Amino acid sequence: MRDKDKKVLIFGGTTEGRELASALLRAGVSHVVSVATDYGKEIENSCGEDNVIVGRKDADEMAKLISDEGVTVCVDATHPFATLVSGEIKKACEKSGVEYLRLLRDTGARALPAAEAYSSVEAAADELEKTEGNILLLTGSKDLKAIVSRISDVSRVYARVLPNLESITKCEEAGLKGKQIIAMQGPFSKDMNIALIKEIGASVILTKESGAAGGLDEKLFAAKECGIKAVMIKSPESVITSEGHSLTEILDKVGVKDIEAGIERKIITLAGIGPGDSRYYTRELEEALKKADVIFGAKSILERVDKSGIKAHFEPLYMGKDILEFLEKRGLGEDSARSGFHEGLVESGFHGREAKASYSEYKHPLALFSGDISLCSGAKSAAVIFGKAGYEVHKISGISSIALFANRLGLGLEDCDVVSAHGRKCNVTGYIVGSKKLIVLPSSCAHAGQIARAAQSENREAAVLAMPGEVGEAIRTPLRIVLGYELGTEAERVFEVTENELGNDIFSPDEKGKCLLFIENRSAGESPVIRGIPDDEFIRGKTPMTKEEVRAISIRKLGLSSDSVLYDVGAGTGSVSVEAALLHPDIKVYSIERNDEAIDLLEKNKEKFGADSINIIKGEAPAALEELPAPTHAFIGGSGGNLKAIIEQLKKKNENVRIVINCVTLETLTETLSLIKEMNFAEPDIVQLSASRYKKVGDYHMPDAINPVYIITL
């Protein structure tokens, strides 16, 4: 229930401030608007607002206004960059004991072209100084002097400002004159921005992160179309965590319902259409299809939709950013998207007339995705995009192809592992090794065939992936591989593929249908939970190898997790790389080695053990590390005399990288300890390992000592 005695004071001068005032006016809520200048008052009056107070005020003056007007709630709807004013408003509210609410502007990223963003005016101006050619300032007059003072050649600077005396005076004070001062009042469409860029021959624009309401979209799209650079000053509300509220949240806090305020919510529904035809529609989806006025989806999905009883327009778009752009353009007209936003007044926050909210002509948009939106679906990224754009996102789950496949096979999903290799790099072979029952989502039918062939090939080489009776004696159970093709459609096929059939292409390379794989590996449970590969199982040459006992402790000290990125520097035969890679299919290993013979051994051991997640890098560290993804862990078994440079490179790529170093010689130990002190590492973990293996000699078992090794963890 709304309090009839409640009175709202809006510190405005912005689009969002006027939208709030208009909503309160429609709802019959008592309010007053405070703006800084007479020009701002004219704009408010032109929007139908009569109760306007003019003048810049400090905290004490604001507190007096609050008291004189009997204000109970104060809304700060000033420009996002007006941080000093916001500070005064907060002080006035604290002094008066009234509630302070911050109305946030949507400056969140939509599907916009890239811009070089800086946290301060000074940093952005310094970037402009580095550029060549003319500069177009689209930031208003407030910070002109600070910006222009950092540009050595002022003659190449042009500024678009409001057509009033105050703005033009600030331009002249900054050193601009004549044609360098472009005094215009918005709104400014993308085409108007393009025309201005071409007129002055600009090579770079400067804008503020002022959101859609500040014409940011039109500026960035114009710069992109003209092929010039865009520099942006970040909004304080994105640089500093701001506590604030949206327009609808503010209205809710003052007891106004959307319908009373004439506010129309932007809503979109994201729905899973299921695995096949309309037999697998959920009741909720059927209702959404009937209600929708526009339906989005990939062409293949839209073709599957049962059109009976549906009056919606069909649009073959499936990327969230493309759907959003379509809806936004339909809301504002194809040729003047967001032309209602008056960017030219951004620095003061004033607009020539009230800007209408950009609601699409479509009130019930529906985006369709195959299967269930909770699994490997574009709905995930679409939901984020629409959420940032201020949409209320409704989600409808569908029947997943995985559930239907399990049903066809008579499986319980609780007994299966599921892995997606759809559109992403994935060590499927590693999952097959550790899973008794595995369902795989491939990228295509051809990809499914590749996975099946690779799985059987690795299974044939699986001497160490099952527990051998004796060293080198493989125990292998053939894999069972079943393919599910076009599930839920008239073309559905579920068939088992034998090892002999895998020699041929199961599908043509151009096959467009959807496919799933079920792989049963009855030997999976026979592999030890904690692996340990005997030295004799590795293919070896004359290349040194980290011994089994040393590997065990070194890998334990690394403390790898499933999402680790490990550098094995001086990888040798690859014994550490292989053991690390086999811990979990998602661990990414980069084996760095400069020796040709060692590279050959690395390749052979990678293939033998099915360690597909190993990436072999030929080269010498640290140079070979330059282009690699940042490591979470690093093992240094050999440094080639470059230990300091290697550690510096590792720390540069990730300050928190965990490093394990094996020191065999006293020289390496001494160098490592010196570097620890020099580079201010925390207290290291140091273990000295001496181990002996016993061999039978005649009637006795004699020790065969392994070289002592220091294992140092940083």
C-alpha positions in Angstrom: 0.0 0.0 0.0 1.4 3.4 -1.0 1.9 6.0 1.7 -0.3 9.0 0.6 1.9 11.4 2.7 5.1 10.3 0.9 6.8 13.0 -1.2 9.7 12.3 -3.5 12.5 14.8 -4.3 14.3 13.9 -7.6 17.7 15.4 -8.3 17.5 15.0 -12.0 18.5 16.5 -15.3 18.9 13.1 -17.0 16.7 10.9 -19.2 16.2 8.4 -16.4 15.3 11.2 -14.0 12.6 12.4 -16.3 11.3 8.9 -16.8 10.9 8.6 -13.1 9.2 12.0 -12.7 6.8 11.1 -15.5 6.0 7.7 -13.9 5.3 9.4 -10.5 3.1 12.0 -12.3 1.1 9.2 -13.9 0.8 7.4 -10.6 -0.3 10.5 -8.8 2.7 10.5 -6.4 3.7 13.9 -5.0 7.2 14.9 -6.1 9.5 17.8 -7.0 12.4 17.9 -9.4 15.6 19.8 -8.8 17.9 20.7 -11.8 21.0 22.8 -12.0 20.1 25.4 -14.7 17.3 27.3 -16.3 18.0 25.3 -19.5 17.3 22.1 -17.5 14.0 23.6 -16.2 12.9 24.3 -19.8 13.5 20.7 -20.8 11.6 19.4 -17.7 8.7 21.8 -18.4 8.6 20.6 -22.1 8.1 17.1 -20.7 5.1 18.1 -18.7 6.8 18.6 -15.4 5.7 21.8 -13.6 7.1 21.4 -10.1 10.8 22.2 -10.9 13.4 23.9 -8.7 16.5 25.5 -10.3 20.0 26.0 -9.0 23.2 24.2 -8.0 23.2 23.4 -4.3 25.6 22.1 -1.7 24.6 19.6 1.0 23.3 22.3 3.4 21.1 23.9 0.8 19.8 20.5 -0.3 19.0 19.7 3.3 17.0 23.0 3.6 15.1 22.1 0.4 14.3 18.7 1.8 12.9 20.3 5.0 11.0 23.0 3.2 9.3 20.6 0.8 8.5 18.0 3.4 10.4 15.4 1.4 10.3 11.8 2.7 12.3 10.1 0.0 15.2 11.5 -2.0 16.2 10.0 -5.4 19.6 10.7 -6.9 19.0 10.6 -10.7 22.0 12.7 -11.6 24.5 11.8 -14.3 26.8 8.7 -13.6 29.8 11.0 -13.8 28.4 13.6 -11.4 30.1 11.9 -8.4 30.6 15.1 -6.5 26.9 16.0 -6.7 26.0 12.5 -5.6 28.2 12.9 -2.6 26.4 16.2 -1.6 23.0 14.6 -2.0 24.0 11.7 0.4 25.3 14.2 3.0 22.0 16.1 2.8 19.9 12.9 3.2 22.0 11.8 6.2 21.6 15.3 7.8 17.9 15.3 7.2 17.2 11.7 8.1 15.4 10.9 4.8 15.9 7.8 2.7 18.5 8.1 -0.1 17.9 6.1 -3.3 20.3 6.0 -6.3 18.7 5.6 -9.7 21.2 3.7 -11.8 21.6 4.2 -15.5 22.1 1.1 -17.6 25.7 1.5 -18.8 26.2 -2.3 -19.1 27.7 -3.8 -22.2 25.3 -4.8 -24.9 26.3 -6.1 -28.3 28.4 -3.0 -29.0 31.6 -2.5 -31.0 34.9 -2.5 -29.1 36.3 0.7 -27.5 39.5 1.3 -25.6 38.2 2.0 -22.1 40.0 4.1 -19.4 39.2 4.7 -15.8 40.0 8.4 -15.8 39.7 11.5 -18.0 43.5 12.0 -17.9 44.3 8.4 -19.0 41.9 8.7 -21.9 43.3 12.1 -22.9 46.9 10.7 -22.8 45.7 7.9 -25.2 44.3 10.6 -27.6 47.7 12.4 -27.5 49.3 9.2 -29.0 47.0 9.1 -32.0 47.4 10.9 -35.3 44.7 12.9 -37.1 41.7 14.9 -35.9 40.0 14.2 -32.6 36.3 14.4 -32.0 35.3 14.9 -28.4 31.7 13.7 -27.7 32.0 14.1 -23.9 30.4 17.5 -23.5 32.0 20.6 -22.0 32.5 19.6 -18.4 36.0 18.1 -18.7 37.1 19.9 -21.9 39.9 21.8 -20.3 41.4 18.7 -18.6 41.3 16.8 -21.8 42.6 19.5 -24.2 45.4 20.5 -21.8 47.0 17.0 -22.4 46.8 17.3 -26.2 50.0 19.0 -27.6 48.4 20.0 -31.0 45.1 21.7 -30.0 44.3 22.4 -33.7 43.3 18.8 -34.3 40.7 18.8 -31.5 36.9 19.3 -32.2 34.2 19.2 -29.6 30.5 18.8 -29.8 28.7 20.6 -27.0 25.3 22.0 -26.1 24.3 25.2 -27.9 24.4 27.4 -24.8 26.7 30.2 -23.6 28.1 28.1 -20.7 29.2 25.3 -22.9 30.7 27.5 -25.6 32.6 29.5 -22.9 34.1 26.3 -21.6 35.3 25.5 -25.1 37.0 28.9 -25.5 38.6 28.5 -22.1 40.0 25.2 -23.2 41.6 26.8 -26.3 39.1 25.9 -28.9 37.7 28.4 -31.3 35.7 28.8 -34.5 35.0 25.6 -36.4 36.5 23.5 -33.6 33.3 24.2 -31.6 30.3 22.2 -32.8 27.3 23.5 -30.8 24.4 21.2 -31.5 21.4 19.8 -29.6 20.5 16.1 -29.9 19.2 13.6 -30.5 22.0 12.2 -32.6 21.5 9.1 -34.6 24.3 6.9 -35.9 24.0 8.5 -39.4 24.4 12.0 -37.9 27.5 10.9 -36.0 28.9 9.4 -39.2 28.3 12.6 -41.1 30.1 14.6 -38.4 33.0 12.2 -38.3 33.4 12.5 -42.1 32.9 16.3 -42.1 35.9 17.0 -39.8 37.9 14.0 -40.9 38.2 12.5 -37.4 40.5 9.6 -36.9 39.4 9.0 -33.3 36.4 9.8 -31.1 36.3 10.2 -27.3 33.0 9.3 -25.4 31.9 8.5 -21.9 30.4 5.2 -20.9 27.0 6.9 -20.7 24.9 3.9 -21.7 22.1 3.8 -24.2 20.5 6.9 -22.7 23.6 8.9 -23.5 23.8 7.7 -27.1 26.8 5.4 -26.6 25.5 2.9 -29.0 25.2 5.4 -31.9 28.7 6.7 -31.3 30.4 3.4 -31.2 28.6 2.0 -34.2 29.4 5.2 -36.1 33.1 4.9 -35.3 33.1 1.3 -36.4 31.4 2.0 -39.7 33.9 4.8 -40.4 36.8 2.5 -39.5 38.2 4.8 -36.8 39.3 4.3 -33.2 36.9 4.8 -30.2 38.2 5.8 -26.8 35.9 5.6 -23.8 36.0 6.9 -20.2 34.5 4.3 -17.9 31.5 5.2 -15.9 32.3 5.6 -12.2 29.4 3.2 -11.6 31.2 0.5 -13.4 34.7 1.3 -12.0 33.4 1.5 -8.4 30.8 -0.9 -7.1 27.6 1.2 -6.8 24.6 0.5 -4.7 21.6 1.6 -6.6 18.3 0.6 -8.2 16.6 0.4 -11.5 13.6 2.5 -12.4 11.1 -0.3 -11.6 12.9 -1.0 -8.2 12.7 2.7 -7.3 9.0 2.8 -8.1 8.5 -0.4 -6.0 10.2 1.3 -3.1 7.9 4.2 -3.2 4.9 1.9 -3.5 4.1 2.4 -7.2 3.1 -0.5 -9.4 4.3 -0.7 -13.0 0.8 -0.5 -14.4 0.1 2.7 -12.3 3.3 4.3 -13.7 2.6 3.2 -17.3 5.8 1.2 -17.3 6.0 -1.7 -19.7 8.5 -4.5 -18.7 10.7 -5.9 -21.4 10.3 -9.6 -21.4 11.8 -12.5 -23.4 11.3 -16.2 -23.1 14.1 -18.7 -23.8 12.8 -22.2 -24.4 14.2 -25.6 -25.1 12.2 -27.2 -28.0 13.2 -30.8 -27.1 15.1 -33.3 -29.2 12.8 -33.8 -32.1 9.3 -32.9 -33.4 6.2 -31.7 -31.6 5.7 -35.0 -29.7 8.4 -33.9 -27.3 7.0 -30.3 -26.7 6.3 -29.6 -23.0 2.9 -28.1 -22.1 4.7 -24.9 -21.1 6.4 -24.6 -24.5 3.1 -25.2 -26.3 1.5 -22.2 -24.4 4.6 -20.0 -25.2 4.4 -20.8 -28.9 0.7 -19.8 -29.0 1.4 -16.6 -27.1 4.5 -15.5 -29.0 4.4 -12.7 -31.5 7.9 -13.3 -32.8 9.9 -16.6 -32.6 13.7 -16.8 -33.0 15.9 -19.8 -33.6 18.4 -21.4 -35.9 16.9 -22.2 -39.3 17.0 -25.9 -38.6 15.0 -25.4 -35.4 12.4 -23.2 -36.9 11.8 -25.7 -39.7 10.9 -28.3 -37.0 8.3 -26.1 -35.3 4.7 -27.2 -35.8 3.2 -24.1 -37.3 -0.5 -25.0 -36.6 -2.1 -22.5 -34.3 0.9 -20.2 -34.3 0.5 -16.6 -35.6 4.0 -15.4 -34.7 6.6 -14.0 -37.1 9.6 -16.3 -37.5 13.0 -14.8 -37.6 16.1 -17.1 -38.2 18.4 -15.6 -35.5 19.8 -17.6 -32.6 22.7 -15.6 -31.2 21.6 -13.5 -28.2 23.3 -10.3 -29.4 21.6 -10.6 -32.8 18.1 -11.2 -31.3 18.6 -8.2 -29.0 19.7 -5.9 -31.9 16.6 -7.0 -33.9 14.2 -6.3 -31.0 15.9 -2.9 -30.2 15.7 -1.8 -33.8 12.1 -2.8 -34.1 11.4 -0.7 -31.0 12.9 2.5 -32.4 12.7 2.1 -36.2 15.3 0.7 -38.6 16.8 4.0 -39.6 17.0 5.8 -36.3 17.7 3.2 -33.6 17.5 4.9 -30.2 17.1 8.3 -31.9 15.1 9.3 -28.9 18.2 9.5 -26.8 19.7 13.0 -26.7 23.4 12.3 -26.4 24.4 15.9 -27.0 23.3 16.9 -23.5 25.1 14.1 -21.7 27.6 16.1 -19.8 24.8 18.1 -18.1 22.4 15.1 -18.3 19.7 17.3 -20.0 17.8 16.4 -23.2 15.7 18.5 -25.6 12.5 16.5 -24.9 11.5 13.4 -23.0 13.0 10.3 -24.4 10.6 7.4 -24.7 11.6 4.0 -23.5 12.7 1.7 -26.4 10.1 -1.0 -26.3 9.9 -3.3 -29.2 6.8 -3.7 -31.3 6.9 -7.3 -30.2 5.6 -7.9 -26.7 6.1 -11.6 -26.4 9.4 -12.6 -28.1 10.3 -16.3 -27.8 13.8 -17.7 -28.6 14.0 -21.5 -29.3 17.0 -23.7 -28.6 17.4 -27.4 -29.3 17.0 -29.9 -26.5 17.0 -28.5 -23.0 18.4 -25.0 -22.4 20.3 -26.1 -19.3 22.7 -28.3 -21.3 25.2 -27.0 -23.9 22.7 -24.3 -25.0 23.1 -20.9 -26.5 20.4 -19.9 -24.0 23.1 -19.5 -21.3 24.9 -16.6 -23.0 21.6 -15.2 -24.3 20.2 -14.9 -20.8 23.2 -12.9 -19.7 22.9 -10.5 -22.7 19.2 -9.9 -22.2 19.7 -9.5 -18.4 22.2 -6.8 -18.9 19.9 -5.1 -21.4 17.2 -4.8 -18.8 15.0 -7.7 -19.9 13.1 -10.0 -17.6 14.2 -13.4 -18.8 11.8 -16.3 -18.6 13.2 -19.8 -19.1 11.4 -23.0 -20.3 13.2 -26.3 -19.9 12.8 -28.9 -22.6 13.4 -32.6 -22.9 17.1 -33.1 -23.6 18.3 -35.4 -26.3 20.5 -37.1 -23.6 17.4 -38.1 -21.6 15.7 -39.5 -24.8 18.9 -41.4 -25.7 19.2 -42.9 -22.3 15.5 -43.9 -22.6 16.2 -45.6 -25.9 19.1 -47.5 -24.5 17.3 -48.5 -21.2 19.9 -46.6 -19.1 19.6 -44.7 -15.9 21.3 -41.3 -16.2 22.5 -41.7 -12.6 24.8 -44.5 -13.9 26.2 -42.5 -16.8 28.7 -39.7 -17.2 28.0 -36.9 -19.7 30.6 -34.9 -21.5 30.1 -32.2 -24.2 32.6 -31.9 -27.1 30.1 -29.7 -28.9 32.0 -26.7 -30.3 34.8 -27.0 -27.8 38.1 -28.7 -27.3 37.6 -31.7 -25.0 39.7 -34.7 -24.1 37.0 -37.2 -24.8 39.4 -40.1 -24.8 40.4 -39.3 -21.2 36.8 -39.4 -20.1 36.3 -42.8 -21.9 39.2 -44.2 -20.0 37.7 -43.3 -16.6 34.0 -43.8 -17.3 32.2 -47.2 -17.5 29.2 -45.5 -19.2 29.6 -42.3 -21.1 27.3 -40.2 -23.2 29.1 -37.8 -25.5 27.7 -34.7 -27.3 29.8 -34.3 -30.5 29.9 -31.2 -32.8 28.6 -33.2 -35.8 28.0 -36.6 -37.1 31.4 -36.7 -38.7 32.9 -35.7 -35.3 31.0 -38.6 -33.7 32.7 -41.0 -36.1 36.1 -39.5 -35.3 35.6 -39.9 -31.6 34.4 -43.5 -32.0 37.5 -44.4 -34.1 39.9 -42.7 -31.7 38.3 -44.5 -28.7 38.8 -47.9 -30.3 42.3 -47.0 -31.4 43.3 -46.0 -27.8 41.6 -49.1 -26.4 43.8 -51.3 -28.6 46.9 -49.5 -27.1 45.5 -49.7 -23.5 48.2 -51.8 -21.9 48.5 -49.4 -19.0 45.0 -48.2 -18.8 43.8 -51.5 -17.2 45.7 -53.3 -14.5 48.1 -55.7 -16.2 48.7 -59.2 -15.0 52.4 -58.7 -15.6 54.3 -55.7 -16.8 53.5 -55.1 -20.5 50.6 -57.6 -20.6 47.4 -55.8 -21.6 44.0 -56.8 -20.5 41.5 -55.3 -22.9 37.8 -55.5 -23.1 36.3 -54.2 -26.4 34.3 -50.9 -26.1 30.6 -50.9 -26.8 29.8 -47.9 -29.0 26.2 -46.9 -29.8 25.1 -43.9 -32.0 21.9 -42.1 -31.7 21.0 -40.2 -34.9 18.2 -37.5 -35.2 16.5 -38.6 -32.0 12.9 -37.8 -31.8 12.3 -37.3 -35.5 11.1 -39.6 -38.3 14.7 -40.1 -39.3 15.7 -41.5 -35.9 18.2 -44.3 -35.8 19.9 -45.9 -32.8 22.5 -48.5 -33.8 25.6 -50.2 -32.4 28.9 -49.8 -34.3 31.4 -52.6 -34.3 35.1 -52.2 -34.3 35.3 -53.4 -37.9 32.8 -50.9 -39.1 34.8 -48.0 -37.7 37.3 -48.3 -40.5 34.8 -46.7 -42.8 33.0 -43.3 -42.5 29.8 -43.9 -40.6 28.3 -40.7 -42.0 29.3 -38.6 -45.0 31.3 -35.5 -44.1 28.4 -33.3 -45.2 25.8 -35.0 -42.9 23.8 -32.2 -41.1 21.8 -34.4 -38.7 22.3 -34.4 -34.9 24.1 -37.3 -33.3 24.9 -38.6 -29.8 27.4 -41.3 -28.7 27.1 -43.9 -25.9 30.4 -45.6 -25.0 30.6 -48.4 -22.5 34.1 -49.2 -21.2 33.8 -52.2 -18.9 37.5 -52.0 -18.0 37.2 -48.5 -16.6 36.8 -49.6 -13.0 39.9 -51.6 -13.2 42.2 -48.6 -13.3 43.7 -47.5 -10.0 42.2 -44.4 -8.4 45.7 -43.1 -7.8 47.7 -43.9 -10.9 51.4 -44.7 -10.8 53.1 -45.8 -14.0 56.2 -47.9 -13.6 59.3 -46.5 -15.3 59.6 -49.5 -17.5 56.2 -48.7 -19.1 57.6 -45.5 -20.7 59.3 -45.6 -24.1 62.8 -44.5 -23.3 66.0 -43.6 -25.1 69.1 -41.9 -23.9 67.0 -38.9 -22.7 66.9 -38.5 -18.8 63.7 -39.3 -17.1 62.2 -38.3 -13.8 62.1 -41.5 -11.8 58.9 -43.0 -10.5 59.4 -42.2 -6.8 60.4 -38.6 -7.6 57.4 -38.2 -9.9 55.0 -39.4 -7.2 56.1 -36.8 -4.7 56.6 -34.0 -7.3 53.1 -34.5 -8.6 51.7 -34.6 -5.1 53.5 -31.3 -4.3 52.0 -29.7 -7.5 48.5 -30.2 -6.1 46.8 -30.2 -9.5 43.1 -29.8 -9.9 40.7 -30.6 -12.8 41.1 -27.1 -14.3 44.9 -26.8 -14.0 47.2 -25.6 -16.7 50.6 -27.2 -16.2 53.9 -26.3 -17.8 56.4 -29.2 -17.8 59.6 -27.4 -18.5 62.4 -29.7 -19.7 59.8 -32.5 -20.2 62.3 -35.1 -21.4 60.5 -38.4 -22.1 57.3 -36.9 -20.8 56.9 -39.1 -17.7 55.6 -36.2 -15.5 53.5 -34.8 -18.4 51.8 -38.2 -18.9 51.1 -38.9 -15.2 49.7 -35.4 -14.7 47.5 -35.6 -17.9 46.0 -38.9 -16.8 44.9 -37.5 -13.4 41.9 -35.8 -15.0 40.8 -35.4 -18.6 40.4 -31.6 -18.2 44.0 -30.9 -17.0 45.9 -29.1 -19.8 49.6 -30.0 -20.0 52.2 -28.1 -22.0 55.4 -30.1 -22.4 58.3 -27.8 -23.3 61.4 -29.5 -24.7 64.2 -28.4 -27.0 65.9 -31.8 -27.7 64.8 -33.5 -31.0 65.2 -37.0 -29.5 63.2 -36.1 -26.5 60.4 -34.6 -28.7 60.1 -37.9 -30.5 59.9 -39.8 -27.2 57.2 -37.3 -26.0 55.1 -38.0 -29.0 55.4 -41.7 -28.6 54.5 -41.7 -24.9 51.6 -39.3 -25.5 50.2 -41.7 -28.1 50.9 -44.9 -26.0 49.1 -43.6 -22.9 46.3 -41.8 -24.7 47.3 -38.6 -23.0 45.4 -36.3 -25.5 45.5 -33.3 -23.3 49.3 -33.0 -23.7 50.5 -30.2 -26.0 54.1 -30.7 -27.0 56.0 -27.4 -27.5 59.4 -27.6 -29.2 61.6 -24.8 -28.0 63.7 -23.4 -25.2 62.2 -21.8 -22.1 61.5 -19.0 -21.4 61.1 -17.9 -25.0 58.9 -21.0 -25.7 56.5 -20.0 -23.0 55.6 -16.6 -24.5 52.5 -17.5 -26.5 51.1 -20.2 -24.1 48.1 -19.7 -21.9 48.8 -18.6 -18.4 49.9 -21.5 -16.2 48.4 -22.4 -12.8 51.2 -24.9 -12.1 54.7 -25.5 -13.4 57.2 -28.3 -13.0 60.8 -27.6 -13.8 62.8 -30.7 -14.4 65.4 -29.0 -16.5 66.1 -25.4 -17.1 69.1 -25.3 -19.5 70.8 -22.7 -17.4 67.8 -20.3 -17.6 66.2 -20.9 -14.2 65.9 -17.3 -13.2 64.4 -16.2 -16.6 62.0 -19.1 -16.5 60.7 -18.3 -13.0 60.4 -14.6 -14.0 58.3 -15.5 -17.0 56.1 -17.9 -15.0 55.4 -15.2 -12.4 54.8 -12.6 -15.1 52.1 -14.8 -16.7 50.6 -15.7 -13.3 51.7 -14.1 -10.1 50.1 -17.0 -8.1 51.5 -19.9 -10.2 52.6 -22.9 -8.1 56.1 -24.1 -9.1 57.8 -27.4 -8.3 61.5 -27.7 -9.1 63.7 -30.8 -9.1 67.3 -30.2 -8.2 69.7 -33.0 -8.7 73.0 -31.1 -8.7 74.3 -28.9 -5.9 74.7 -26.1 -8.3 71.0 -26.1 -9.2 70.1 -26.3 -5.5 72.3 -23.4 -4.7 70.9 -21.3 -7.6 67.3 -22.1 -6.6 67.8 -21.1 -3.0 69.5 -17.8 -4.0 66.6 -17.0 -6.4 64.1 -17.7 -3.6 65.8 -15.1 -1.5 66.4 -12.6 -4.3 62.8 -12.8 -5.6 61.2 -12.6 -2.2 59.4 -15.8 -2.3 57.5 -17.0 0.8 59.1 -19.8 2.8 59.6 -22.7 0.3 58.7 -26.3 0.9 61.8 -28.4 0.5 62.0 -32.2 0.5 65.2 -34.2 0.0 64.4 -37.6 -1.4 66.8 -40.6 -1.3 65.4 -43.9 -2.5 66.8 -47.3 -3.3 65.2 -50.1 -5.3 66.2 -53.6 -4.3 67.3 -56.2 -6.9 68.1 -59.8 -6.4 71.8 -60.6 -6.8 72.4 -64.3 -6.3 70.9 -65.3 -3.0 70.6 -61.7 -1.8 68.5 -58.5 -2.5 70.9 -55.6 -3.0 70.0 -51.9 -3.0 70.2 -50.0 -6.3 70.2 -46.3 -5.2 68.5 -43.6 -7.1 70.3 -40.2 -7.2 69.1 -38.1 -4.3 66.9 -35.2 -5.4 65.7 -32.0 -3.8 62.0 -31.2 -4.5 61.4 -27.6 -3.9 57.9 -26.1 -4.0 57.3 -22.4 -4.4 
